[in-house]
């Protein structure tokens, strides 16, 4: 079941995963684009991304990469 968020809140990767019925790791893989994913699963995730209006935050991605070093 998907939790209802307020109109002004930004959907997270976990929200997309819950909406698509997959794990957050699966959503991450779809967003990052590696090969080898089931096309129907990728399609579910892409639909959830469209419905929720999810966008990858480049600032947070850059911060995460800094932590990996």
C-alpha positions as CSV (number, residue, x, y, z in Angstrom):
1,X,0.0,0.0,0.0
2,X,1.3,3.4,-0.9
3,X,1.2,6.1,1.7
4,X,-0.4,9.4,0.7
5,X,2.0,12.3,0.8
6,X,1.1,15.9,0.8
7,X,0.9,17.8,-2.5
8,X,4.1,19.7,-1.8
9,X,6.3,16.8,-0.8
10,X,8.9,15.4,-3.1
11,X,8.6,11.6,-3.9
12,X,11.5,9.5,-2.8
13,X,13.0,6.4,-4.3
14,X,11.2,4.4,-1.6
15,X,7.9,5.9,-2.6
16,X,8.5,4.8,-6.2
17,X,9.4,1.3,-5.0
18,X,6.3,1.1,-2.9
19,X,4.1,2.3,-5.8
20,X,5.7,-0.1,-8.3
21,X,5.7,-3.0,-5.8
22,X,9.4,-3.6,-6.1
23,X,12.5,-3.0,-3.9
24,X,14.2,0.3,-3.7
25,X,17.4,-1.4,-5.1
26,X,15.4,-2.4,-8.2
27,X,14.2,1.3,-8.6
28,X,17.8,2.4,-8.2
29,X,19.0,-0.1,-10.9
30,X,16.3,1.1,-13.3
31,X,17.1,4.8,-12.8
32,X,20.8,4.2,-13.2
33,X,20.2,2.1,-16.4
34,X,22.3,-1.1,-16.1
35,X,21.4,-3.9,-18.5
36,X,19.9,-7.2,-17.5
37,X,16.7,-6.0,-15.9
38,X,13.4,-7.6,-16.7
39,X,11.7,-5.3,-19.2
40,X,8.3,-5.6,-17.5
41,X,9.8,-4.7,-14.1
42,X,11.5,-1.7,-15.6
43,X,8.2,-0.6,-17.2
44,X,6.4,-0.8,-13.8
45,X,9.1,1.4,-12.3
46,X,9.0,3.9,-15.2
47,X,5.2,4.2,-14.8
48,X,5.5,4.8,-11.1
49,X,8.2,7.4,-11.7
50,X,5.8,9.2,-14.1
51,X,2.8,9.0,-11.8
52,X,4.7,10.2,-8.8
53,X,6.8,12.8,-10.6
54,X,10.0,11.4,-9.2
55,X,13.3,13.1,-10.2
56,X,16.8,12.1,-9.4
57,X,18.4,14.8,-7.3
58,X,21.8,15.4,-8.8
59,X,23.0,17.3,-5.6
60,X,22.2,14.3,-3.4
61,X,23.9,12.0,-5.9
62,X,27.0,14.1,-5.8
63,X,27.0,14.1,-2.0
64,X,26.7,10.3,-2.0
65,X,29.6,9.9,-4.3
66,X,31.7,12.2,-2.1
67,X,31.0,9.8,0.8
68,X,32.1,6.8,-1.2
69,X,35.6,8.1,-1.5
